[in-house]
Amino acid sequence: MEFLRQTLGSDKLDGIFNIPQSWRNRKVEVIILPLPDELPEAKHEVCIGFLDGPPLPDSFFDPLPEEDLQAWGL
């Protein structure tokens, strides 16, 4: 794989990168790698609230029995 590697003063990168304060006025090494021609498609699947697992049974959404509600003071 081809790449470019160069050492230069961090002031040359000002305006291109947000250089940390500790790197200011120092020599830094810059490495440039090409991206592949075809990037894999990003997954747009979003799972909120539950990890992958079996689906919840329908009874999960049933109200609690009256004795359970009384035990919790509801």
Secondary structure, DSSP 8 states (H G I E B T S, - for coil): ---EEEEEEGGGGBTTB---GGGTTSEEEEEE----SS----------SS-S-----GGGGS---HHHHHHTT-
